[in-house]
Amino acid sequence: MNILITGSSGFIGSRLIDSLIDSGHDVTAIDAVSLSHKVRSNAFRFVQSDTTEPGQWQESIKIADTVINLSGQNIFHRWTDKYKQKIYDSRILTTRNIVNAFPEGKSMTLISTSAAGYYGNCGDEILDENKGAGDDFLARVCIDWEKEALLARKKGVRVMCARFGVVLGANGGALSKMVPAYRLFVGGPLGNGRQWFPWIQIDDLIGAIYFVLNNDDIDGPVNFCSPNPVRNNEFSKSLGHVLNRPSFFRTPAFMLRLAAGELGDLFLNSQRAVPSLLIASGYTFKFPGLFEALKVSVS
């Protein structure tokens, strides 16, 4: 299969590229920045380009069988008005340019990233793919992001909007932001710690991507998260245990908001998301439980 990946230089993209090549696929990677690691394979091609702008890079879409859209400015940065616009544009404009480049009538698949943030702050409510959207900034980004992706259906493209939970894996991702505090003996819950935390180990993320690619009956929104979300208190306790560090240095909500601004509310949101569609379709998780997932994810 000929697979094109946008946003390929990040934590998820680099691991996905290696996995796809090892599985015998041809991969074209597109990003505005160079890959952080070298890929030496005749089955790999890299195109450096800003995907928020139309350009020659779109020609590569016409020869692809599948497009996996991972593009998006990192959200873990203080949300000034200017930075929020970057978060929005990097997702919506890239997705729009991808959809515009799809040829008419060719049998193709688009997996376009979204996020569990689509649901907003939902307390203890269990969130499957039928739950409606929230109304905070990230939820509104996800709404527009998914709308842009789903327009590809008009060209006959099968579209999946992959609502990622927090991705756990070694040497990058969310854990690279969390682990240093625990190693310094100052890790712990955020706010009251009762907010639900949707997560997925990166091997399961990649496994689920393969699964949906090979299951033609799956389309539309798909929750990419563990079947066992946990509260922030439990996540903090488990991470501390894996690292052999304490986990009782709680960060009060007001301090988090003072330090991170609007981004602080994101850490306090509660999303008890479950992968109902993946489970109903027969996907078997390699790491359904948090503790084992953390053990293989902490470097």
DOPA-336769 format. One record per residue (C-alpha): x, y, z; residue number from 1. Coordinates in Angstrom, 2 decimals, always signed. Each point is the difference from the previous one (the first is absolute). Layout:
residues N
[mitor [X; Y; Z]; NUM]
...
end
This chain:
residues 299
[mitor [+0.00; +0.00; +0.00]; 1]
[mitor [+1.16; +3.52; -0.79]; 2]
[mitor [-0.53; +2.09; +3.15]; 3]
[mitor [+0.50; +3.76; +0.37]; 4]
[mitor [+0.46; +1.55; +3.45]; 5]
[mitor [-0.24; +3.70; +0.78]; 6]
[mitor [+1.38; +1.29; +3.29]; 7]
[mitor [+2.53; -2.79; -0.24]; 8]
[mitor [+2.86; +1.40; +2.10]; 9]
[mitor [-1.67; -0.30; +3.39]; 10]
[mitor [-0.08; -2.66; +2.69]; 11]
[mitor [-2.79; -2.01; -1.62]; 12]
[mitor [+1.02; +0.53; -3.60]; 13]
[mitor [+3.58; -1.20; +0.40]; 14]
[mitor [-1.11; -3.26; +1.63]; 15]
[mitor [-2.78; -0.55; -2.50]; 16]
[mitor [+2.38; +0.44; -2.94]; 17]
[mitor [+2.37; -2.65; +1.32]; 18]
[mitor [-2.85; -2.42; +0.65]; 19]
[mitor [-1.55; +0.46; -3.44]; 20]
[mitor [+3.29; -0.48; -1.81]; 21]
[mitor [+0.80; -3.09; +2.06]; 22]
[mitor [-3.41; -1.34; -1.04]; 23]
[mitor [+0.83; +0.41; -3.69]; 24]
[mitor [-1.83; +3.22; -0.84]; 25]
[mitor [+1.30; +2.89; -2.10]; 26]
[mitor [-0.07; +3.22; +2.03]; 27]
[mitor [+0.10; +3.65; -1.04]; 28]
[mitor [+0.47; +2.36; +2.95]; 29]
[mitor [-0.78; +3.71; -0.22]; 30]
[mitor [+0.87; +2.61; +2.60]; 31]
[mitor [+1.23; +3.57; +0.24]; 32]
[mitor [+2.93; -1.13; +2.15]; 33]
[mitor [+2.53; -2.75; -0.63]; 34]
[mitor [-0.48; -3.39; +1.62]; 35]
[mitor [+1.66; -0.35; +3.37]; 36]
[mitor [+1.37; -3.41; -0.95]; 37]
[mitor [+1.34; -1.39; -3.24]; 38]
[mitor [-1.96; -2.57; -1.97]; 39]
[mitor [+2.16; -2.06; -2.33]; 40]
[mitor [-2.31; -1.91; -2.31]; 41]
[mitor [-0.81; -0.04; -3.70]; 42]
[mitor [-3.65; -0.13; +1.07]; 43]
[mitor [+0.21; +3.44; +1.63]; 44]
[mitor [-0.18; +3.50; -1.45]; 45]
[mitor [+0.01; +3.30; +1.92]; 46]
[mitor [-1.45; +3.26; -1.32]; 47]
[mitor [+0.73; +3.14; +2.00]; 48]
[mitor [-2.89; +2.39; -0.40]; 49]
[mitor [-2.42; +2.18; +1.95]; 50]
[mitor [-3.28; -1.89; -0.31]; 51]
[mitor [-2.07; +3.01; +1.09]; 52]
[mitor [+0.78; +1.40; -3.45]; 53]
[mitor [-1.03; -1.55; -3.33]; 54]
[mitor [+3.00; -1.22; -1.95]; 55]
[mitor [+1.78; -2.68; -1.96]; 56]
[mitor [-0.17; -2.33; +3.02]; 57]
[mitor [-3.69; -0.58; -0.79]; 58]
[mitor [+0.99; -1.96; -3.11]; 59]
[mitor [+1.20; -2.81; +2.25]; 60]
[mitor [-3.55; -0.48; +1.27]; 61]
[mitor [-1.21; -0.98; -3.45]; 62]
[mitor [+2.18; -3.13; -0.07]; 63]
[mitor [-0.68; -1.05; +3.60]; 64]
[mitor [-2.39; -2.72; +1.13]; 65]
[mitor [-0.31; +1.37; +3.52]; 66]
[mitor [+0.67; +3.37; +1.62]; 67]
[mitor [+0.67; +0.22; +3.74]; 68]
[mitor [-0.28; +3.61; +1.12]; 69]
[mitor [+1.92; +0.65; +3.23]; 70]
[mitor [+0.64; +3.70; -0.58]; 71]
[mitor [-0.57; +2.45; +2.80]; 72]
[mitor [+1.90; +2.57; +2.05]; 73]
[mitor [+0.92; -1.35; +3.42]; 74]
[mitor [-2.74; +0.99; +2.47]; 75]
[mitor [+2.32; -0.14; +3.03]; 76]
[mitor [+0.97; +3.67; -0.17]; 77]
[mitor [-1.55; +3.04; +1.65]; 78]
[mitor [-3.12; +0.87; -1.96]; 79]
[mitor [+0.36; +3.61; -1.07]; 80]
[mitor [-2.42; +1.17; -2.69]; 81]
[mitor [+2.80; -0.29; -2.54]; 82]
[mitor [+0.91; -3.53; +1.05]; 83]
[mitor [-3.63; -1.12; +0.02]; 84]
[mitor [-0.24; +1.14; -3.61]; 85]
[mitor [+3.03; -2.16; -0.81]; 86]
[mitor [-1.64; -2.99; +1.69]; 87]
[mitor [-3.11; +0.57; -2.08]; 88]
[mitor [+1.60; +0.78; -3.36]; 89]
[mitor [+2.53; -2.85; +0.13]; 90]
[mitor [-2.88; -2.47; +0.27]; 91]
[mitor [-2.80; +1.49; -2.07]; 92]
[mitor [+2.05; +1.37; -2.90]; 93]
[mitor [+2.09; -3.15; -0.38]; 94]
[mitor [-3.11; -2.20; +0.02]; 95]
[mitor [-1.70; +2.28; -2.53]; 96]
[mitor [+3.00; -0.19; -2.32]; 97]
[mitor [+0.09; -3.79; +0.27]; 98]
[mitor [-3.68; -0.32; -0.85]; 99]
[mitor [+0.33; +2.40; -2.92]; 100]
[mitor [+2.81; -2.17; -1.41]; 101]
[mitor [-1.93; -3.27; +0.02]; 102]
[mitor [-0.87; -1.11; -3.53]; 103]
[mitor [-3.66; -0.65; -0.78]; 104]
[mitor [-1.22; -3.57; +0.10]; 105]
[mitor [+3.21; -1.77; +1.04]; 106]
[mitor [-0.37; -2.55; +2.79]; 107]
[mitor [+2.01; +1.55; +2.84]; 108]
[mitor [+0.03; +0.25; +3.79]; 109]
[mitor [+0.61; +3.02; +2.22]; 110]
[mitor [+0.82; -0.36; +3.68]; 111]
[mitor [-0.06; +3.52; +1.37]; 112]
[mitor [+1.02; +0.66; +3.57]; 113]
[mitor [-2.43; +1.57; +2.43]; 114]
[mitor [+0.07; -0.21; +3.80]; 115]
[mitor [-2.01; -1.10; +3.00]; 116]
[mitor [-0.09; +3.74; +0.69]; 117]
[mitor [-2.89; -0.01; -2.49]; 118]
[mitor [-2.29; -0.86; +2.92]; 119]
[mitor [+0.99; +2.89; +2.25]; 120]
[mitor [-0.33; -0.31; +3.77]; 121]
[mitor [-2.53; -2.77; +0.76]; 122]
[mitor [+0.54; -1.05; +3.60]; 123]
[mitor [-0.74; -3.70; +0.61]; 124]
[mitor [-2.05; -0.56; -3.17]; 125]
[mitor [+1.21; -2.92; -2.14]; 126]
[mitor [+0.85; +1.33; -3.46]; 127]
[mitor [-0.38; -2.19; -3.07]; 128]
[mitor [+0.13; +1.21; -3.59]; 129]
[mitor [-3.68; +1.04; +0.05]; 130]
[mitor [+0.49; +2.64; +2.68]; 131]
[mitor [-0.31; +3.57; -1.20]; 132]
[mitor [+2.75; +2.61; +0.03]; 133]
[mitor [+1.00; +2.37; +2.77]; 134]
[mitor [+0.22; +3.78; -0.35]; 135]
[mitor [+3.48; +0.97; +1.20]; 136]
[mitor [+2.83; +1.06; -2.31]; 137]
[mitor [+1.43; -3.47; -0.67]; 138]
[mitor [-3.45; -1.49; -0.56]; 139]
[mitor [-0.78; +2.70; -2.56]; 140]
[mitor [+3.31; -0.71; -1.76]; 141]
[mitor [-0.88; -3.70; -0.14]; 142]
[mitor [-3.48; +0.72; -1.37]; 143]
[mitor [+1.40; +2.04; -2.90]; 144]
[mitor [+2.88; -2.44; -0.49]; 145]
[mitor [-2.34; -2.95; -0.41]; 146]
[mitor [-2.36; +1.95; -2.27]; 147]
[mitor [+2.88; +0.74; -2.36]; 148]
[mitor [+1.06; -3.66; -0.08]; 149]
[mitor [-3.50; -1.33; -0.58]; 150]
[mitor [-0.36; +2.14; -3.14]; 151]
[mitor [+2.24; -2.60; -1.69]; 152]
[mitor [-3.00; -2.34; -0.03]; 153]
[mitor [-1.39; +2.07; -2.88]; 154]
[mitor [+2.90; -1.33; -2.07]; 155]
[mitor [-0.63; -3.61; +0.99]; 156]
[mitor [+2.70; -0.13; +2.70]; 157]
[mitor [-0.52; -2.11; +3.13]; 158]
[mitor [+0.62; +2.35; +2.92]; 159]
[mitor [+0.80; -0.77; +3.63]; 160]
[mitor [+0.40; +2.75; +2.60]; 161]
[mitor [+2.35; -1.49; +2.59]; 162]
[mitor [-0.77; +1.55; +3.39]; 163]
[mitor [+3.28; -0.63; +1.80]; 164]
[mitor [+0.30; -0.28; +3.73]; 165]
[mitor [+3.32; +0.96; +1.61]; 166]
[mitor [+2.62; -2.16; -1.70]; 167]
[mitor [+2.48; -1.76; +2.29]; 168]
[mitor [+3.37; -1.14; -1.27]; 169]
[mitor [+3.71; +0.21; +0.67]; 170]
[mitor [+2.19; +2.93; -1.07]; 171]
[mitor [-2.71; +2.50; -0.82]; 172]
[mitor [-3.65; +0.91; +0.19]; 173]
[mitor [-1.85; +0.92; +3.17]; 174]
[mitor [+2.25; -2.01; +2.31]; 175]
[mitor [+3.02; +2.06; -1.00]; 176]
[mitor [-1.80; +2.99; +1.59]; 177]
[mitor [-1.11; -1.89; +3.12]; 178]
[mitor [+2.89; -2.24; +0.97]; 179]
[mitor [+2.59; +2.71; +0.87]; 180]
[mitor [-2.15; +1.32; +2.87]; 181]
[mitor [-0.36; -3.49; +1.46]; 182]
[mitor [+3.72; -0.66; -0.31]; 183]
[mitor [+0.53; +3.20; +2.01]; 184]
[mitor [-2.39; -1.30; +2.69]; 185]
[mitor [-2.64; +2.68; -0.72]; 186]
[mitor [-2.50; -1.94; -2.13]; 187]
[mitor [-3.65; -0.42; +0.87]; 188]
[mitor [-3.64; +0.56; -0.92]; 189]
[mitor [-1.37; +3.12; -1.67]; 190]
[mitor [-2.83; +1.85; +1.71]; 191]
[mitor [-2.22; -2.33; +2.00]; 192]
[mitor [+1.25; -2.95; -2.06]; 193]
[mitor [-3.51; -1.33; -0.64]; 194]
[mitor [-0.05; +0.90; -3.70]; 195]
[mitor [+0.01; -2.96; -2.37]; 196]
[mitor [+3.08; -0.49; -2.15]; 197]
[mitor [-0.36; -1.76; -3.39]; 198]
[mitor [+3.26; -1.61; -1.08]; 199]
[mitor [+1.43; -2.52; -2.48]; 200]
[mitor [+3.38; -1.70; -0.18]; 201]
[mitor [+1.74; +0.75; -3.31]; 202]
[mitor [+0.23; -3.65; -1.05]; 203]
[mitor [-3.78; -0.19; +0.26]; 204]
[mitor [-0.38; +3.27; -1.86]; 205]
[mitor [+1.99; -1.39; -2.91]; 206]
[mitor [-1.76; -3.35; +0.29]; 207]
[mitor [-3.38; +1.72; -0.15]; 208]
[mitor [+1.07; +1.94; -3.10]; 209]
[mitor [+0.85; -3.28; -1.75]; 210]
[mitor [-3.29; -1.45; +1.21]; 211]
[mitor [-2.21; +2.75; -1.39]; 212]
[mitor [+1.95; +0.10; -3.26]; 213]
[mitor [-0.77; -3.68; -0.54]; 214]
[mitor [-3.64; +0.19; +1.11]; 215]
[mitor [-2.07; +1.62; -2.74]; 216]
[mitor [-3.08; +0.17; +2.20]; 217]
[mitor [+1.55; +2.60; +2.30]; 218]
[mitor [-0.38; +3.68; -0.83]; 219]
[mitor [-0.95; +3.27; +1.65]; 220]
[mitor [+1.18; +0.87; +3.53]; 221]
[mitor [+2.02; -2.62; +1.89]; 222]
[mitor [+1.23; +0.34; +3.59]; 223]
[mitor [+3.66; -1.01; +0.12]; 224]
[mitor [+0.37; -0.56; +3.71]; 225]
[mitor [+0.28; -2.81; +2.52]; 226]
[mitor [-3.20; -1.74; +1.11]; 227]
[mitor [+1.06; +0.89; +3.55]; 228]
[mitor [+0.26; +3.77; +0.50]; 229]
[mitor [+1.14; +1.00; +3.47]; 230]
[mitor [-0.39; +2.98; +2.28]; 231]
[mitor [+2.95; +2.35; +0.25]; 232]
[mitor [+0.60; -1.15; +3.57]; 233]
[mitor [+0.44; -3.60; -1.14]; 234]
[mitor [+2.19; +0.98; -2.94]; 235]
[mitor [+2.30; +2.01; +2.28]; 236]
[mitor [+0.23; -2.83; +2.51]; 237]
[mitor [+0.80; -2.56; -2.72]; 238]
[mitor [+2.64; +2.20; -1.62]; 239]
[mitor [+1.64; +0.63; +3.36]; 240]
[mitor [+0.04; -3.73; +0.73]; 241]
[mitor [+1.59; -0.85; -3.35]; 242]
[mitor [+2.67; +2.67; +0.55]; 243]
[mitor [+0.44; -0.90; +3.68]; 244]
[mitor [-0.79; +3.59; +0.94]; 245]
[mitor [-2.62; +1.67; +2.21]; 246]
[mitor [-3.16; +1.31; -1.64]; 247]
[mitor [-1.59; +2.19; +2.65]; 248]
[mitor [+1.11; +3.49; -1.11]; 249]
[mitor [-3.41; +1.20; -1.14]; 250]
[mitor [-0.16; +3.09; -2.23]; 251]
[mitor [-3.07; +2.07; +0.99]; 252]
[mitor [-2.28; +1.04; -2.85]; 253]
[mitor [+0.58; +3.71; +0.57]; 254]
[mitor [+3.77; -0.45; -0.23]; 255]
[mitor [-0.33; -2.02; -3.19]; 256]
[mitor [-2.16; +2.70; -1.57]; 257]
[mitor [+2.39; +2.71; +1.20]; 258]
[mitor [+3.00; -1.79; -1.50]; 259]
[mitor [-1.56; -1.27; -3.25]; 260]
[mitor [-2.92; +2.34; -0.63]; 261]
[mitor [-2.80; -1.47; -2.10]; 262]
[mitor [+2.12; -3.09; -0.65]; 263]
[mitor [-0.28; -0.75; +3.72]; 264]
[mitor [-3.72; -0.68; -0.42]; 265]
[mitor [+0.86; -2.71; -2.52]; 266]
[mitor [+1.89; -1.93; +2.70]; 267]
[mitor [-3.02; +0.27; +2.30]; 268]
[mitor [-2.59; -1.15; -2.54]; 269]
[mitor [-1.56; -3.41; +0.58]; 270]
[mitor [-0.47; -2.33; -2.99]; 271]
[mitor [-1.01; -3.57; +0.75]; 272]
[mitor [+0.36; -1.04; -3.63]; 273]
[mitor [-0.27; -3.67; -0.98]; 274]
[mitor [+0.84; -1.69; -3.34]; 275]
[mitor [-3.46; -1.44; -0.62]; 276]
[mitor [+0.39; -0.31; -3.77]; 277]
[mitor [+3.42; -1.68; +0.17]; 278]
[mitor [-1.24; -2.51; +2.58]; 279]
[mitor [-3.23; -0.74; -1.88]; 280]
[mitor [+2.03; -0.56; -3.18]; 281]
[mitor [+2.29; -2.51; +1.72]; 282]
[mitor [+3.20; +1.88; +0.76]; 283]
[mitor [+1.97; -1.61; +2.85]; 284]
[mitor [+2.10; +2.38; +2.07]; 285]
[mitor [+3.56; -1.01; +0.77]; 286]
[mitor [+0.11; +2.37; +2.99]; 287]
[mitor [-3.53; +0.43; +1.38]; 288]
[mitor [+1.25; +0.78; +3.51]; 289]
[mitor [+1.88; +3.13; +1.02]; 290]
[mitor [+2.72; -1.51; +2.17]; 291]
[mitor [+1.35; -2.35; -2.69]; 292]
[mitor [-0.27; +2.77; -2.57]; 293]
[mitor [+2.09; +2.33; +2.16]; 294]
[mitor [+2.61; -2.69; +0.69]; 295]
[mitor [+0.79; -0.32; -3.72]; 296]
[mitor [-0.33; +3.74; -0.65]; 297]
[mitor [+2.28; +1.58; +2.59]; 298]
[mitor [+3.59; +0.19; -1.19]; 299]
end
